[in-house]
Amino acid sequence: MSRRNGVIYCNRCGSPICTEGEAGKSSFLTICKEWGYFSERKDGTVHRMDLCESCYDAWVRTFAIAPEVEQKTELI
Ligand SMILES: [Zn+2]
């Protein structure tokens, strides 16, 4: 669990990222995956994790195929 007492922690490095109230103004990755019938041994479980931006960068560098990056014209 990477959220404790209203604070979001990075699952990889354990550092606090921000409070849940600041989540909309912070830059980090949240993955929430509900594993279904076709998964191996994870049926019916939900896996949730948060990664800070530098851990995201480090993780992505280990990929054989880099994520697709699209330049959005408007920054929110
Ligand atoms: Zn991290």
N, CA, C, O and the ligand as a Tripos MOL2 file, in Angstrom:
@<TRIPOS>MOLECULE
protein
  305   303    77     0     0
PROTEIN
NO_CHARGES

@<TRIPOS>ATOM
      1 N           0.8550   -1.1950    0.0000 N.3       1 MET1
      2 CA          0.0000    0.0000    0.0000 C.3       1 MET1
      3 C           0.8870    1.2390    0.0000 C.2       1 MET1
      4 O           1.7070    1.4250    0.9000 O.2       1 MET1
      5 N           0.7200    2.0770   -1.0050 N.am      2 SER2
      6 CA          1.6180    3.2250   -1.1050 C.3       2 SER2
      7 C           0.9560    4.5140   -0.6380 C.2       2 SER2
      8 O           1.5110    5.5950   -0.8310 O.2       2 SER2
      9 N          -0.2250    4.4180   -0.0260 N.am      3 ARG3
     10 CA         -0.8890    5.6190    0.4900 C.3       3 ARG3
     11 C          -1.1780    5.4230    1.9730 C.2       3 ARG3
     12 O          -1.9340    4.5330    2.3610 O.2       3 ARG3
     13 N          -0.5600    6.2720    2.7950 N.am      4 ARG4
     14 CA         -0.7480    6.1870    4.2430 C.3       4 ARG4
     15 C          -0.9730    7.5740    4.7990 C.2       4 ARG4
     16 O          -0.2630    8.5140    4.4430 O.2       4 ARG4
     17 N          -1.9530    7.7070    5.6660 N.am      5 ASN5
     18 CA         -2.2560    8.9820    6.3320 C.3       5 ASN5
     19 C          -2.3720   10.1450    5.3520 C.2       5 ASN5
     20 O          -1.9060   11.2500    5.6310 O.2       5 ASN5
     21 N          -2.9930    9.8920    4.2080 N.am      6 GLY6
     22 CA         -3.2040   10.9600    3.2430 C.3       6 GLY6
     23 C          -1.9720   11.3300    2.4400 C.2       6 GLY6
     24 O          -1.9960   12.3130    1.7000 O.2       6 GLY6
     25 N          -0.8850   10.5590    2.5680 N.am      7 VAL7
     26 CA          0.3350   10.8390    1.8170 C.3       7 VAL7
     27 C           0.5410    9.7260    0.7910 C.2       7 VAL7
     28 O           0.3560    8.5460    1.0860 O.2       7 VAL7
     29 N           0.9260   10.1260   -0.4110 N.am      8 ILE8
     30 CA          1.2000    9.1520   -1.4670 C.3       8 ILE8
     31 C           2.7060    8.9080   -1.5180 C.2       8 ILE8
     32 O           3.4850    9.8480   -1.6750 O.2       8 ILE8
     33 N           3.1080    7.6640   -1.3870 N.am      9 TYR9
     34 CA          4.5250    7.2820   -1.4190 C.3       9 TYR9
     35 C           4.8310    6.5600   -2.7200 C.2       9 TYR9
     36 O           3.9670    5.9090   -3.3070 O.2       9 TYR9
     37 N           6.0730    6.6850   -3.1580 N.am     10 CYS10
     38 CA          6.5080    5.9430   -4.3350 C.3      10 CYS10
     39 C           6.7420    4.4870   -3.9430 C.2      10 CYS10
     40 O           7.4740    4.2110   -2.9920 O.2      10 CYS10
     41 N           6.1340    3.5660   -4.6600 N.am     11 ASN11
     42 CA          6.2950    2.1490   -4.3280 C.3      11 ASN11
     43 C           7.7220    1.6580   -4.5520 C.2      11 ASN11
     44 O           8.1560    0.7090   -3.9010 O.2      11 ASN11
     45 N           8.4530    2.2920   -5.4630 N.am     12 ARG12
     46 CA          9.7830    1.7840   -5.8090 C.3      12 ARG12
     47 C          10.8400    2.2770   -4.8190 C.2      12 ARG12
     48 O          11.6180    1.4790   -4.2980 O.2      12 ARG12
     49 N          10.8730    3.5970   -4.5540 N.am     13 CYS13
     50 CA         11.9430    4.1310   -3.6890 C.3      13 CYS13
     51 C          11.4420    4.4440   -2.2810 C.2      13 CYS13
     52 O          12.2510    4.6770   -1.3830 O.2      13 CYS13
     53 N          10.1380    4.4550   -2.0720 N.am     14 GLY14
     54 CA          9.5870    4.6820   -0.7390 C.3      14 GLY14
     55 C           9.4890    6.1360   -0.3320 C.2      14 GLY14
     56 O           9.0270    6.4310    0.7710 O.2      14 GLY14
     57 N           9.9120    7.0580   -1.1910 N.am     15 SER15
     58 CA          9.8570    8.4790   -0.8470 C.3      15 SER15
     59 C           8.4300    8.9990   -0.9270 C.2      15 SER15
     60 O           7.6480    8.5570   -1.7690 O.2      15 SER15
     61 N           8.0850    9.9540   -0.0360 N.am     16 PRO16
     62 CA          6.7720   10.5810   -0.1650 C.3      16 PRO16
     63 C           6.7170   11.4110   -1.4420 C.2      16 PRO16
     64 O           7.6640   12.1380   -1.7430 O.2      16 PRO16
     65 N           5.6320   11.3150   -2.1910 N.am     17 ILE17
     66 CA          5.4970   12.0740   -3.4430 C.3      17 ILE17
     67 C           4.7440   13.3700   -3.1630 C.2      17 ILE17
     68 O           5.2110   14.4490   -3.5270 O.2      17 ILE17
     69 N           3.5950   13.2730   -2.5260 N.am     18 CYS18
     70 CA          2.7710   14.4410   -2.2110 C.3      18 CYS18
     71 C           1.6280   13.9650   -1.3230 C.2      18 CYS18
     72 O           1.4900   12.7700   -1.0590 O.2      18 CYS18
     73 N           0.8210   14.8970   -0.8720 N.am     19 THR19
     74 CA         -0.3760   14.4870   -0.1440 C.3      19 THR19
     75 C          -1.4600   14.1670   -1.1700 C.2      19 THR19
     76 O          -1.3720   14.5820   -2.3250 O.2      19 THR19
     77 N          -2.4700   13.4340   -0.7460 N.am     20 GLU20
     78 CA         -3.5540   13.0850   -1.6720 C.3      20 GLU20
     79 C          -4.2660   14.3310   -2.1810 C.2      20 GLU20
     80 O          -4.7770   14.3420   -3.3010 O.2      20 GLU20
     81 N          -4.3040   15.3900   -1.3570 N.am     21 GLY21
     82 CA         -4.9250   16.6380   -1.7720 C.3      21 GLY21
     83 C          -4.1540   17.3350   -2.8820 C.2      21 GLY21
     84 O          -4.7360   18.0830   -3.6670 O.2      21 GLY21
     85 N          -2.8350   17.0910   -2.9540 N.am     22 GLU22
     86 CA         -1.9960   17.7270   -3.9740 C.3      22 GLU22
     87 C          -1.8560   16.8700   -5.2300 C.2      22 GLU22
     88 O          -1.1640   17.2520   -6.1730 O.2      22 GLU22
     89 N          -2.5160   15.7100   -5.2390 N.am     23 ALA23
     90 CA         -2.3090   14.7370   -6.3180 C.3      23 ALA23
     91 C          -2.5630   15.3280   -7.7040 C.2      23 ALA23
     92 O          -1.8810   14.9760   -8.6670 O.2      23 ALA23
     93 N          -3.5530   16.2330   -7.8030 N.am     24 GLY24
     94 CA         -3.8740   16.8230   -9.0960 C.3      24 GLY24
     95 C          -2.8080   17.7830   -9.5990 C.2      24 GLY24
     96 O          -2.7450   18.0810  -10.7920 O.2      24 GLY24
     97 N          -1.9590   18.2720   -8.6760 N.am     25 LYS25
     98 CA         -0.9380   19.2450   -9.0520 C.3      25 LYS25
     99 C           0.4570   18.6400   -9.0320 C.2      25 LYS25
    100 O           1.4490   19.3580   -9.1530 O.2      25 LYS25
    101 N           0.5380   17.3110   -8.8770 N.am     26 SER26
    102 CA          1.8380   16.6520   -8.8100 C.3      26 SER26
    103 C           2.0090   15.7230   -9.9980 C.2      26 SER26
    104 O           1.0410   15.3270  -10.6480 O.2      26 SER26
    105 N           3.2690   15.3850  -10.2670 N.am     27 SER27
    106 CA          3.5760   14.5820  -11.4270 C.3      27 SER27
    107 C           4.0780   13.2160  -10.9920 C.2      27 SER27
    108 O           5.2230   13.0800  -10.5590 O.2      27 SER27
    109 N           3.2450   12.2260  -11.1040 N.am     28 PHE28
    110 CA          3.6460   10.8590  -10.7650 C.3      28 PHE28
    111 C           2.7300    9.8920  -11.5040 C.2      28 PHE28
    112 O           1.7330   10.2990  -12.1000 O.2      28 PHE28
    113 N           3.0760    8.6170  -11.4600 N.am     29 LEU29
    114 CA          2.3120    7.6000  -12.1860 C.3      29 LEU29
    115 C           1.5310    6.7420  -11.2020 C.2      29 LEU29
    116 O           2.0870    6.2550  -10.2170 O.2      29 LEU29
    117 N           0.2500    6.5590  -11.4670 N.am     30 THR30
    118 CA         -0.5550    5.6230  -10.6870 C.3      30 THR30
    119 C          -0.9980    4.5010  -11.6100 C.2      30 THR30
    120 O          -1.5310    4.7390  -12.6940 O.2      30 THR30
    121 N          -0.7700    3.2870  -11.1660 N.am     31 ILE31
    122 CA         -1.2610    2.1400  -11.9200 C.3      31 ILE31
    123 C          -2.2680    1.4210  -11.0350 C.2      31 ILE31
    124 O          -1.9780    1.1040   -9.8820 O.2      31 ILE31
    125 N          -3.4390    1.1680  -11.5740 N.am     32 CYS32
    126 CA         -4.4650    0.4250  -10.8570 C.3      32 CYS32
    127 C          -4.9530   -0.6510  -11.8120 C.2      32 CYS32
    128 O          -5.5830   -0.3570  -12.8280 O.2      32 CYS32
    129 N          -4.6610   -1.8820  -11.4810 N.am     33 LYS33
    130 CA         -4.9780   -2.9760  -12.3990 C.3      33 LYS33
    131 C          -5.8320   -4.0320  -11.7150 C.2      33 LYS33
    132 O          -5.4340   -4.6320  -10.7170 O.2      33 LYS33
    133 N          -7.0060   -4.2410  -12.2720 N.am     34 GLU34
    134 CA         -7.8670   -5.3130  -11.7930 C.3      34 GLU34
    135 C          -7.6190   -6.5280  -12.6700 C.2      34 GLU34
    136 O          -7.9520   -6.5390  -13.8550 O.2      34 GLU34
    137 N          -7.0310   -7.5450  -12.0650 N.am     35 TRP35
    138 CA         -6.7120   -8.7480  -12.8310 C.3      35 TRP35
    139 C          -7.9480   -9.6120  -12.9630 C.2      35 TRP35
    140 O          -8.6370   -9.8950  -11.9830 O.2      35 TRP35
    141 N          -8.2090  -10.0140  -14.1530 N.am     36 GLY36
    142 CA         -9.4270  -10.7690  -14.3990 C.3      36 GLY36
    143 C          -9.1730  -12.2480  -14.6300 C.2      36 GLY36
    144 O          -8.1300  -12.7910  -14.2650 O.2      36 GLY36
    145 N         -10.1270  -12.8600  -15.2260 N.am     37 TYR37
    146 CA        -10.1830  -14.3020  -15.4240 C.3      37 TYR37
    147 C          -8.9860  -14.8570  -16.1920 C.2      37 TYR37
    148 O          -8.5770  -15.9950  -15.9630 O.2      37 TYR37
    149 N          -8.4210  -14.0540  -17.1080 N.am     38 PHE38
    150 CA         -7.3550  -14.5790  -17.9650 C.3      38 PHE38
    151 C          -5.9670  -14.4540  -17.3540 C.2      38 PHE38
    152 O          -4.9850  -14.8750  -17.9660 O.2      38 PHE38
    153 N          -5.8680  -13.8830  -16.1600 N.am     39 SER39
    154 CA         -4.5570  -13.7350  -15.5340 C.3      39 SER39
    155 C          -4.1140  -15.0620  -14.9400 C.2      39 SER39
    156 O          -4.9180  -15.9700  -14.7270 O.2      39 SER39
    157 N          -2.8060  -15.1540  -14.6770 N.am     40 GLU40
    158 CA         -2.2860  -16.3540  -14.0350 C.3      40 GLU40
    159 C          -2.2350  -16.1120  -12.5330 C.2      40 GLU40
    160 O          -1.4110  -15.3220  -12.0730 O.2      40 GLU40
    161 N          -3.0670  -16.7500  -11.7790 N.am     41 ARG41
    162 CA         -3.0690  -16.7420  -10.3040 C.3      41 ARG41
    163 C          -3.3760  -15.3860   -9.6630 C.2      41 ARG41
    164 O          -3.2150  -15.2450   -8.4510 O.2      41 ARG41
    165 N          -3.8100  -14.3920  -10.4290 N.am     42 LYS42
    166 CA         -4.1400  -13.1090   -9.8000 C.3      42 LYS42
    167 C          -5.6310  -12.7960   -9.9170 C.2      42 LYS42
    168 O          -6.0710  -11.6920   -9.5970 O.2      42 LYS42
    169 N          -6.3920  -13.7700  -10.3750 N.am     43 ASP43
    170 CA         -7.8400  -13.6340  -10.5590 C.3      43 ASP43
    171 C          -8.5340  -12.8140   -9.4890 C.2      43 ASP43
    172 O          -8.4290  -13.1170   -8.3000 O.2      43 ASP43
    173 N          -9.2320  -11.7940   -9.9020 N.am     44 GLY44
    174 CA        -10.0940  -11.0680   -8.9760 C.3      44 GLY44
    175 C          -9.3530  -10.1800   -7.9880 C.2      44 GLY44
    176 O          -9.9640   -9.6930   -7.0370 O.2      44 GLY44
    177 N          -8.0530   -9.9520   -8.1820 N.am     45 THR45
    178 CA         -7.3450   -9.0530   -7.2770 C.3      45 THR45
    179 C          -7.0910   -7.7260   -7.9850 C.2      45 THR45
    180 O          -6.9890   -7.6680   -9.2110 O.2      45 THR45
    181 N          -6.9930   -6.6760   -7.1990 N.am     46 VAL46
    182 CA         -6.6950   -5.3540   -7.7380 C.3      46 VAL46
    183 C          -5.3090   -4.9610   -7.2360 C.2      46 VAL46
    184 O          -5.0620   -4.9790   -6.0310 O.2      46 VAL46
    185 N          -4.4110   -4.6110   -8.1400 N.am     47 HIS47
    186 CA         -3.0580   -4.1800   -7.7810 C.3      47 HIS47
    187 C          -2.9580   -2.6850   -8.0310 C.2      47 HIS47
    188 O          -3.3050   -2.1930   -9.1050 O.2      47 HIS47
    189 N          -2.4740   -1.9700   -7.0170 N.am     48 ARG48
    190 CA         -2.4140   -0.5160   -7.1070 C.3      48 ARG48
    191 C          -1.0080   -0.0640   -6.7310 C.2      48 ARG48
    192 O          -0.4380   -0.5630   -5.7600 O.2      48 ARG48
    193 N          -0.4470    0.8690   -7.4810 N.am     49 MET49
    194 CA          0.8920    1.3710   -7.1430 C.3      49 MET49
    195 C           1.0740    2.7880   -7.6570 C.2      49 MET49
    196 O           0.4230    3.2200   -8.6080 O.2      49 MET49
    197 N           1.9800    3.4950   -6.9960 N.am     50 ASP50
    198 CA          2.3290    4.8470   -7.4110 C.3      50 ASP50
    199 C           3.8450    4.8940   -7.5990 C.2      50 ASP50
    200 O           4.5880    4.2900   -6.8260 O.2      50 ASP50
    201 N           4.2960    5.6040   -8.6140 N.am     51 LEU51
    202 CA          5.7310    5.7600   -8.8790 C.3      51 LEU51
    203 C           6.0380    7.2370   -9.0390 C.2      51 LEU51
    204 O           5.3340    7.9490   -9.7540 O.2      51 LEU51
    205 N           7.1010    7.7030   -8.3680 N.am     52 CYS52
    206 CA          7.5130    9.0820   -8.5600 C.3      52 CYS52
    207 C           8.1150    9.2190   -9.9730 C.2      52 CYS52
    208 O           8.4010    8.2230  -10.6380 O.2      52 CYS52
    209 N           8.2950   10.4470  -10.4020 N.am     53 GLU53
    210 CA          8.7190   10.6520  -11.7870 C.3      53 GLU53
    211 C          10.1150   10.0890  -12.0590 C.2      53 GLU53
    212 O          10.3530    9.5470  -13.1380 O.2      53 GLU53
    213 N          11.0440   10.2040  -11.1030 N.am     54 SER54
    214 CA         12.3840    9.6890  -11.3880 C.3      54 SER54
    215 C          12.4000    8.1650  -11.4020 C.2      54 SER54
    216 O          13.1660    7.5680  -12.1580 O.2      54 SER54
    217 N          11.5630    7.5220  -10.5770 N.am     55 CYS55
    218 CA         11.4690    6.0560  -10.6370 C.3      55 CYS55
    219 C          10.7770    5.6070  -11.9160 C.2      55 CYS55
    220 O          11.1080    4.5600  -12.4720 O.2      55 CYS55
    221 N           9.8270    6.3930  -12.3770 N.am     56 TYR56
    222 CA          9.1950    6.1010  -13.6620 C.3      56 TYR56
    223 C          10.2520    6.1120  -14.7670 C.2      56 TYR56
    224 O          10.3160    5.2010  -15.5920 O.2      56 TYR56
    225 N          11.0890    7.1710  -14.7660 N.am     57 ASP57
    226 CA         12.1360    7.2850  -15.7890 C.3      57 ASP57
    227 C          13.0980    6.1000  -15.7300 C.2      57 ASP57
    228 O          13.4560    5.5290  -16.7600 O.2      57 ASP57
    229 N          13.5180    5.7330  -14.5030 N.am     58 ALA58
    230 CA         14.4600    4.6300  -14.3400 C.3      58 ALA58
    231 C          13.8290    3.3050  -14.7810 C.2      58 ALA58
    232 O          14.4910    2.4680  -15.3940 O.2      58 ALA58
    233 N          12.5650    3.1260  -14.4680 N.am     59 TRP59
    234 CA         11.8550    1.8940  -14.8090 C.3      59 TRP59
    235 C          11.7110    1.7600  -16.3200 C.2      59 TRP59
    236 O          11.9510    0.7000  -16.8970 O.2      59 TRP59
    237 N          11.3130    2.8630  -16.9400 N.am     60 VAL60
    238 CA         11.0650    2.8520  -18.3830 C.3      60 VAL60
    239 C          12.3600    2.5780  -19.1650 C.2      60 VAL60
    240 O          12.3390    1.9830  -20.2420 O.2      60 VAL60
    241 N          13.5030    3.0370  -18.5850 N.am     61 ARG61
    242 CA         14.7900    2.7810  -19.2570 C.3      61 ARG61
    243 C          15.1130    1.2870  -19.3230 C.2      61 ARG61
    244 O          15.9640    0.8850  -20.1150 O.2      61 ARG61
    245 N          14.4490    0.4490  -18.5050 N.am     62 THR62
    246 CA         14.6940   -0.9950  -18.5370 C.3      62 THR62
    247 C          13.8210   -1.6940  -19.5860 C.2      62 THR62
    248 O          13.9770   -2.8920  -19.8190 O.2      62 THR62
    249 N          12.9190   -0.9620  -20.2100 N.am     63 PHE63
    250 CA         12.0220   -1.5670  -21.1990 C.3      63 PHE63
    251 C          12.7700   -1.8740  -22.4940 C.2      63 PHE63
    252 O          13.6310   -1.0980  -22.9070 O.2      63 PHE63
    253 N          12.4540   -2.9870  -23.1330 N.am     64 ALA64
    254 CA         13.0060   -3.2850  -24.4580 C.3      64 ALA64
    255 C          12.3910   -2.3470  -25.4890 C.2      64 ALA64
    256 O          13.0580   -1.9330  -26.4380 O.2      64 ALA64
    257 N          11.1320   -2.0190  -25.3020 N.am     65 ILE65
    258 CA         10.4310   -1.1070  -26.2060 C.3      65 ILE65
    259 C           9.9640    0.0850  -25.3870 C.2      65 ILE65
    260 O           9.2030   -0.0740  -24.4320 O.2      65 ILE65
    261 N          10.4100    1.2580  -25.7490 N.am     66 ALA66
    262 CA         10.0620    2.4590  -24.9830 C.3      66 ALA66
    263 C           8.5770    2.7900  -25.1520 C.2      66 ALA66
    264 O           7.9760    2.4570  -26.1740 O.2      66 ALA66
    265 N           7.9920    3.4420  -24.1550 N.am     67 PRO67
    266 CA          6.5890    3.8510  -24.3020 C.3      67 PRO67
    267 C           6.4330    4.8340  -25.4580 C.2      67 PRO67
    268 O           7.3620    5.5630  -25.8050 O.2      67 PRO67
    269 N           5.2650    4.8380  -26.0320 N.am     68 GLU68
    270 CA          4.9670    5.8200  -27.0630 C.3      68 GLU68
    271 C           4.8280    7.1880  -26.4080 C.2      68 GLU68
    272 O           4.1800    7.3100  -25.3680 O.2      68 GLU68
    273 N           5.4170    8.2020  -26.9920 N.am     69 VAL69
    274 CA          5.3240    9.5490  -26.4470 C.3      69 VAL69
    275 C           4.6750   10.4390  -27.4870 C.2      69 VAL69
    276 O           5.1030   10.4980  -28.6400 O.2      69 VAL69
    277 N           3.6420   11.1230  -27.0600 N.am     70 GLU70
    278 CA          2.9350   12.0360  -27.9500 C.3      70 GLU70
    279 C           3.0370   13.4320  -27.3550 C.2      70 GLU70
    280 O           2.8110   13.6090  -26.1580 O.2      70 GLU70
    281 N           3.3690   14.4070  -28.1550 N.am     71 GLN71
    282 CA          3.4540   15.7710  -27.6640 C.3      71 GLN71
    283 C           2.0720   16.4040  -27.7000 C.2      71 GLN71
    284 O           1.4780   16.5620  -28.7660 O.2      71 GLN71
    285 N           1.5640   16.7680  -26.5210 N.am     72 LYS72
    286 CA          0.2750   17.4510  -26.4770 C.3      72 LYS72
    287 C           0.5200   18.9430  -26.6740 C.2      72 LYS72
    288 O           1.4870   19.5010  -26.1550 O.2      72 LYS72
    289 N          -0.3500   19.5660  -27.4140 N.am     73 THR73
    290 CA         -0.1330   20.9730  -27.6960 C.3      73 THR73
    291 C          -0.5280   21.8460  -26.5170 C.2      73 THR73
    292 O           0.0940   22.8810  -26.2770 O.2      73 THR73
    293 N          -1.5590   21.4380  -25.7770 N.am     74 GLU74
    294 CA         -1.9870   22.2290  -24.6350 C.3      74 GLU74
    295 C          -1.5730   21.5620  -23.3410 C.2      74 GLU74
    296 O          -1.9020   20.3990  -23.1070 O.2      74 GLU74
    297 N          -0.8610   22.2790  -22.5040 N.am     75 LEU75
    298 CA         -0.5180   21.7510  -21.1920 C.3      75 LEU75
    299 C          -1.5920   22.1870  -20.2110 C.2      75 LEU75
    300 O          -1.9870   23.3520  -20.1590 O.2      75 LEU75
    301 N          -2.0520   21.2090  -19.4340 N.am     76 ILE76
    302 CA         -3.1070   21.5380  -18.4650 C.3      76 ILE76
    303 C          -2.4850   22.0260  -17.1700 C.2      76 ILE76
    304 O          -3.2030   22.3540  -16.2260 O.2      76 ILE76
    305 ZN         10.4260    6.7610   -6.4960 Zn       77 ZN77
@<TRIPOS>BOND
     1     1     2 1
     2     2     3 1
     3     3     4 2
     4     3     5 am
     5     5     6 1
     6     6     7 1
     7     7     8 2
     8     7     9 am
     9     9    10 1
    10    10    11 1
    11    11    12 2
    12    11    13 am
    13    13    14 1
    14    14    15 1
    15    15    16 2
    16    15    17 am
    17    17    18 1
    18    18    19 1
    19    19    20 2
    20    19    21 am
    21    21    22 1
    22    22    23 1
    23    23    24 2
    24    23    25 am
    25    25    26 1
    26    26    27 1
    27    27    28 2
    28    27    29 am
    29    29    30 1
    30    30    31 1
    31    31    32 2
    32    31    33 am
    33    33    34 1
    34    34    35 1
    35    35    36 2
    36    35    37 am
    37    37    38 1
    38    38    39 1
    39    39    40 2
    40    39    41 am
    41    41    42 1
    42    42    43 1
    43    43    44 2
    44    43    45 am
    45    45    46 1
    46    46    47 1
    47    47    48 2
    48    47    49 am
    49    49    50 1
    50    50    51 1
    51    51    52 2
    52    51    53 am
    53    53    54 1
    54    54    55 1
    55    55    56 2
    56    55    57 am
    57    57    58 1
    58    58    59 1
    59    59    60 2
    60    59    61 am
    61    61    62 1
    62    62    63 1
    63    63    64 2
    64    63    65 am
    65    65    66 1
    66    66    67 1
    67    67    68 2
    68    67    69 am
    69    69    70 1
    70    70    71 1
    71    71    72 2
    72    71    73 am
    73    73    74 1
    74    74    75 1
    75    75    76 2
    76    75    77 am
    77    77    78 1
    78    78    79 1
    79    79    80 2
    80    79    81 am
    81    81    82 1
    82    82    83 1
    83    83    84 2
    84    83    85 am
    85    85    86 1
    86    86    87 1
    87    87    88 2
    88    87    89 am
    89    89    90 1
    90    90    91 1
    91    91    92 2
    92    91    93 am
    93    93    94 1
    94    94    95 1
    95    95    96 2
    96    95    97 am
    97    97    98 1
    98    98    99 1
    99    99   100 2
   100    99   101 am
   101   101   102 1
   102   102   103 1
   103   103   104 2
   104   103   105 am
   105   105   106 1
   106   106   107 1
   107   107   108 2
   108   107   109 am
   109   109   110 1
   110   110   111 1
   111   111   112 2
   112   111   113 am
   113   113   114 1
   114   114   115 1
   115   115   116 2
   116   115   117 am
   117   117   118 1
   118   118   119 1
   119   119   120 2
   120   119   121 am
   121   121   122 1
   122   122   123 1
   123   123   124 2
   124   123   125 am
   125   125   126 1
   126   126   127 1
   127   127   128 2
   128   127   129 am
   129   129   130 1
   130   130   131 1
   131   131   132 2
   132   131   133 am
   133   133   134 1
   134   134   135 1
   135   135   136 2
   136   135   137 am
   137   137   138 1
   138   138   139 1
   139   139   140 2
   140   139   141 am
   141   141   142 1
   142   142   143 1
   143   143   144 2
   144   143   145 am
   145   145   146 1
   146   146   147 1
   147   147   148 2
   148   147   149 am
   149   149   150 1
   150   150   151 1
   151   151   152 2
   152   151   153 am
   153   153   154 1
   154   154   155 1
   155   155   156 2
   156   155   157 am
   157   157   158 1
   158   158   159 1
   159   159   160 2
   160   159   161 am
   161   161   162 1
   162   162   163 1
   163   163   164 2
   164   163   165 am
   165   165   166 1
   166   166   167 1
   167   167   168 2
   168   167   169 am
   169   169   170 1
   170   170   171 1
   171   171   172 2
   172   171   173 am
   173   173   174 1
   174   174   175 1
   175   175   176 2
   176   175   177 am
   177   177   178 1
   178   178   179 1
   179   179   180 2
   180   179   181 am
   181   181   182 1
   182   182   183 1
   183   183   184 2
   184   183   185 am
   185   185   186 1
   186   186   187 1
   187   187   188 2
   188   187   189 am
   189   189   190 1
   190   190   191 1
   191   191   192 2
   192   191   193 am
   193   193   194 1
   194   194   195 1
   195   195   196 2
   196   195   197 am
   197   197   198 1
   198   198   199 1
   199   199   200 2
   200   199   201 am
   201   201   202 1
   202   202   203 1
   203   203   204 2
   204   203   205 am
   205   205   206 1
   206   206   207 1
   207   207   208 2
   208   207   209 am
   209   209   210 1
   210   210   211 1
   211   211   212 2
   212   211   213 am
   213   213   214 1
   214   214   215 1
   215   215   216 2
   216   215   217 am
   217   217   218 1
   218   218   219 1
   219   219   220 2
   220   219   221 am
   221   221   222 1
   222   222   223 1
   223   223   224 2
   224   223   225 am
   225   225   226 1
   226   226   227 1
   227   227   228 2
   228   227   229 am
   229   229   230 1
   230   230   231 1
   231   231   232 2
   232   231   233 am
   233   233   234 1
   234   234   235 1
   235   235   236 2
   236   235   237 am
   237   237   238 1
   238   238   239 1
   239   239   240 2
   240   239   241 am
   241   241   242 1
   242   242   243 1
   243   243   244 2
   244   243   245 am
   245   245   246 1
   246   246   247 1
   247   247   248 2
   248   247   249 am
   249   249   250 1
   250   250   251 1
   251   251   252 2
   252   251   253 am
   253   253   254 1
   254   254   255 1
   255   255   256 2
   256   255   257 am
   257   257   258 1
   258   258   259 1
   259   259   260 2
   260   259   261 am
   261   261   262 1
   262   262   263 1
   263   263   264 2
   264   263   265 am
   265   265   266 1
   266   266   267 1
   267   267   268 2
   268   267   269 am
   269   269   270 1
   270   270   271 1
   271   271   272 2
   272   271   273 am
   273   273   274 1
   274   274   275 1
   275   275   276 2
   276   275   277 am
   277   277   278 1
   278   278   279 1
   279   279   280 2
   280   279   281 am
   281   281   282 1
   282   282   283 1
   283   283   284 2
   284   283   285 am
   285   285   286 1
   286   286   287 1
   287   287   288 2
   288   287   289 am
   289   289   290 1
   290   290   291 1
   291   291   292 2
   292   291   293 am
   293   293   294 1
   294   294   295 1
   295   295   296 2
   296   295   297 am
   297   297   298 1
   298   298   299 1
   299   299   300 2
   300   299   301 am
   301   301   302 1
   302   302   303 1
   303   303   304 2
@<TRIPOS>SUBSTRUCTURE
     1 MET1         2 RESIDUE 1 A MET
     2 SER2         6 RESIDUE 1 A SER
     3 ARG3        10 RESIDUE 1 A ARG
     4 ARG4        14 RESIDUE 1 A ARG
     5 ASN5        18 RESIDUE 1 A ASN
     6 GLY6        22 RESIDUE 1 A GLY
     7 VAL7        26 RESIDUE 1 A VAL
     8 ILE8        30 RESIDUE 1 A ILE
     9 TYR9        34 RESIDUE 1 A TYR
    10 CYS10       38 RESIDUE 1 A CYS
    11 ASN11       42 RESIDUE 1 A ASN
    12 ARG12       46 RESIDUE 1 A ARG
    13 CYS13       50 RESIDUE 1 A CYS
    14 GLY14       54 RESIDUE 1 A GLY
    15 SER15       58 RESIDUE 1 A SER
    16 PRO16       62 RESIDUE 1 A PRO
    17 ILE17       66 RESIDUE 1 A ILE
    18 CYS18       70 RESIDUE 1 A CYS
    19 THR19       74 RESIDUE 1 A THR
    20 GLU20       78 RESIDUE 1 A GLU
    21 GLY21       82 RESIDUE 1 A GLY
    22 GLU22       86 RESIDUE 1 A GLU
    23 ALA23       90 RESIDUE 1 A ALA
    24 GLY24       94 RESIDUE 1 A GLY
    25 LYS25       98 RESIDUE 1 A LYS
    26 SER26      102 RESIDUE 1 A SER
    27 SER27      106 RESIDUE 1 A SER
    28 PHE28      110 RESIDUE 1 A PHE
    29 LEU29      114 RESIDUE 1 A LEU
    30 THR30      118 RESIDUE 1 A THR
    31 ILE31      122 RESIDUE 1 A ILE
    32 CYS32      126 RESIDUE 1 A CYS
    33 LYS33      130 RESIDUE 1 A LYS
    34 GLU34      134 RESIDUE 1 A GLU
    35 TRP35      138 RESIDUE 1 A TRP
    36 GLY36      142 RESIDUE 1 A GLY
    37 TYR37      146 RESIDUE 1 A TYR
    38 PHE38      150 RESIDUE 1 A PHE
    39 SER39      154 RESIDUE 1 A SER
    40 GLU40      158 RESIDUE 1 A GLU
    41 ARG41      162 RESIDUE 1 A ARG
    42 LYS42      166 RESIDUE 1 A LYS
    43 ASP43      170 RESIDUE 1 A ASP
    44 GLY44      174 RESIDUE 1 A GLY
    45 THR45      178 RESIDUE 1 A THR
    46 VAL46      182 RESIDUE 1 A VAL
    47 HIS47      186 RESIDUE 1 A HIS
    48 ARG48      190 RESIDUE 1 A ARG
    49 MET49      194 RESIDUE 1 A MET
    50 ASP50      198 RESIDUE 1 A ASP
    51 LEU51      202 RESIDUE 1 A LEU
    52 CYS52      206 RESIDUE 1 A CYS
    53 GLU53      210 RESIDUE 1 A GLU
    54 SER54      214 RESIDUE 1 A SER
    55 CYS55      218 RESIDUE 1 A CYS
    56 TYR56      222 RESIDUE 1 A TYR
    57 ASP57      226 RESIDUE 1 A ASP
    58 ALA58      230 RESIDUE 1 A ALA
    59 TRP59      234 RESIDUE 1 A TRP
    60 VAL60      238 RESIDUE 1 A VAL
    61 ARG61      242 RESIDUE 1 A ARG
    62 THR62      246 RESIDUE 1 A THR
    63 PHE63      250 RESIDUE 1 A PHE
    64 ALA64      254 RESIDUE 1 A ALA
    65 ILE65      258 RESIDUE 1 A ILE
    66 ALA66      262 RESIDUE 1 A ALA
    67 PRO67      266 RESIDUE 1 A PRO
    68 GLU68      270 RESIDUE 1 A GLU
    69 VAL69      274 RESIDUE 1 A VAL
    70 GLU70      278 RESIDUE 1 A GLU
    71 GLN71      282 RESIDUE 1 A GLN
    72 LYS72      286 RESIDUE 1 A LYS
    73 THR73      290 RESIDUE 1 A THR
    74 GLU74      294 RESIDUE 1 A GLU
    75 LEU75      298 RESIDUE 1 A LEU
    76 ILE76      302 RESIDUE 1 A ILE
    77 ZN77       305 GROUP 0 **** ****
